[in-house]
């Protein structure tokens, strides 16, 4: 039995601790967890087991995936206080006045990166490989806007690695699921081509993308993209030595959901968090 239909969350006002940061009250939290549970239905439908990705990503690994060529503005580095700073901290010095030493790692900006890097050198079986995970992701942005654009947020992804045809089918079934979920939740979404490939925008793959788009976004009426289907071709297979059963580099694709953005879309559609939660309860009953 789902907790979203057994507990009435109390009203607890929580303030934002800073730009791009939110603390979710009990109603918003019930929406977040309930929606993630509903979206997990795609993984169940496709037979994608749940996994947990790494909390940090090596900058060296991301560089091999053209991450810094494509998204130099998004990265949030992980730093730590040097041993020389510890006495100052213990003595009451402001942490903001003490420098951080780089660790060579970044916080994830998408859930799939950690999964893909963890599969380096892997060979899939005849049926390919599917995995699903919800990760906490972080992105530097030029501005922040409520639940629409956050510094830290949750992203659920369902990832496929295998054949070219399998990658295409994965996205077709993902798009079908998005439409079904939106209808059940009373959401009106529009689908449009996006222009942020996973590989170097100046390369031949980026030119090919203009002829054969590899990413489509599903957006709420106010323009907030809440889900996407992404075809990577064999880029990650080549860069990470991930092989299909045939021995060729795998083709991969993923279906991604910004969970806080689904919360935003539900409130936009139904007026209040409470009415949104009621609609979610009825959809998942």
N, C-alpha and C positions, 0 to 999 in steps of 0.2 A: 504494500500500500504506500502511496506517495505521501510525503509529509506536506506537500502543497495542498492536499485536500483534507488534512486531518487537523491542522493547527491554524488558528487565526493569529497572525503576527501582531504584537502590540505596536503602538505608535511610539517610536523612540527617535527624537530629532538628533541627527548627527551632522556636524559641520565639515566642510571640505578642509583638509589640513594644508592645502596649497594648490597652486595652479596645476591642472592636469591630474589631480589626485582626488579620489572620492572615498568616503566611508559609507557603505550601504546600510541603510536601516533594515529592520527585519522584513518589511514588505518587499523592498527592492532585492534583498538577499533571497527571499523565497522565490521571487521572479527569476533571478539569476540561476539558482540551482534547478528550479523547475524547468526552465528553458533549456539548460544544458542537458538535463535528463531527456527532454523531448528530442533534442538534436542528436543525442547519442543513438537514437533510433536508426539513423543512417548507417552507423557502424554495425548495429545488429543486423540490419537488412543485408549488408554486404559481407558479413562475416569478418569484420575487422576487430581483432582483440584490442582491449584497452591497455595502453602502456603509459609510462611516465617518462618524459624526456628530461635531459640534463638541465640544471638551473643556470649554467653558464656555458658559453661557447667560446672556443679558442679563436682568437683573432686570425691566427695562421690558417685555420680551417676555413673560416669565412672568406678570407682573401682568395683562396683557391676556387671559391664559388662566385667570384666577381662581385661579392657583396659590397665592397667599398667603392667600386666603380659605379655601381647602380644606386646605392643608397648611403652615400657618405654622411648625409645629414641625419639619418635615423639612429645610428648606433649610440648606445648608452654603455660606457665603459664601466668595468668593475675595478675599484681601487681599494687599497687597504692602508692603514696607518703603519708607518715604518716603526721599527723598535725604538728609534730615537724620539718618536713622538709620544710614546706611552707614558713616560714620566710626566710630561706636560698635561696629558689628558687626566691622569690620576691626580695631578695637582690643581685641577680646576680650570685649565686653559680652555678657551672656546675651541670646539672641534672644527668650526668653520675657519679658524685661523691657521690650522695645521695642514700641510700638504699631504696628499695621498700618493702612495707609490702605485704605478700601474701593475696590473697582474697579467696582462696579455690576454684577458678574457672580456667578453661583453655579455650583457644580459640579452636574452633572446628577443628578437623583434617579430618573430613568427614561430609557431610551434614546430613546423616541419623541418627547419634547419637542424635542430638538435637530433631529430630522428634520423635524418639523412646522413649526417656526419657520423652517427653511431653505427650506421650500416656499411661503412666503407669496407670494400673488399668482399662484400656478401654476395652469394649467389642464390637467387630465388628458385623456387620449385616450378614445376610445369604450370601451375595455376597462378604464378606470381605471388605477391605478398601485399597484404593490406594491414594497416595499423591505424589506431585512433588514439588521440590524446587531447586533453585540454591543458594548455600551458598558460602561465602568467607571462605576458609579453610586455615589452617596454620600447617606446619610440620617442626620440626627440621630435617635436613638431614645432612649426612656426607659431602656432597658437593652439589653445585648448578650448573645448566647448562642451561642458557638461558630460553626459555619457556618450556623446557623439565622437569626441576626440579626446583621448586620455593619454597620460604619460605611461600609465600601467593599466593593463586590461587583460581579460581572459579570451583566448582564442582556441576554439575546438577545431581540429582538423581530422579528416579521414584521408589517409595517404594510400596510394597504390603504386606498386613497382612491378613491372612485367613487360608485356608486349605493347606495341603501338596501338593495336586494336583494343587491348584491354584497358589502356589508359583513356582512350576515347569513351569506351563504354562506361567506365567509372564516373566520368564527368556527366554523361547523359543521365545516368541513374541518380547522381547527386543533384542535378538540376531538377529532375522530376520530384525528388524528395523535398527540395526547397519549395517548389510550388505547392505540394500537398501540405507541408507544414504551415506555410503562409495562409492557405485557405482555411485550415483548421483553427488558426489563431485569429482570423479576421484581419489579416494584413494584406494590403495591396502593394505589390512589389513590381518594379520595372527592371528589365534586363538590358544591359548595355555593355559594349566592348570597353575594356580598360587598357591602359597603355604603360603598365609597369612590369616588364618581363623580369624573370629571375636572372637574366644574363645580360652581358654588356650591351647597352643600348646602341653602341656604335658598330657592333659586329654584324656579321652576315645573318645570324639568327634573328636579330632585331629587325633587319630589313625584311626577312621572311615573315615576321609577325604581322607586318602591315598587309601582307597578302593573305595570311592565314592566322587570324587572332588566336591567342592562346589563353587569354583571360577574359572572363565575363563577370560582371558584378550585378548583384541584385539589390536594389535600393528602395528605401521607403519614400513616401511622397515628398518629404523635405530634402531629398537628395542624399540621405545617409546610406552608404553602402554597408549592408549588414551581413552579406554572404558573397562568396565568390567561388568560381570553378576555374582551376588553373592547370594548364597542360604544360609540362616542362620539356616535352619531347625527350631526347636521350641526354640532355645536358648533364644532369646529376649522375647518371650512369657512367658517362665518360669521365667526368672530373673525379669521381670517387671510386671508380673501378667496381661499381655494382653491376653484376652480370645477371642476365636472364638465363633460364635453363639451357637456351641455345648457345650460350657463351658470348652473345652480343651484349653491349651495354643496355641496361634496362631503359625503357621509357617509363616516365612517372607522371603522376597527376595528383592533385589534391582538391578536396572540397573544404572550404574554410568558413567559419562562422565567428564573427565578433560578438561574444555573448552579451556584453554590456550594451552593444548597439541593438541587439534584439530586445533588450529591456526597454531602451529608448523608443524603438519602433512600436512596441506594445502600448506604452503610455501615450504615444502620439496618436495611435489608432483608437484607444479606448478612453482617453481623457484623464484618468487618474491611475496611480499604481494599484489601488485596491480593485478597480474594475478590470484592469489588465490581469491581475492575479486571478480574479474570478473567471475570466475567459480562459486562462491557461488551465485552471482546474477542470473546467468543463471539457476542454479539448483533450485532456489526458485522463479523464475519468474512465 
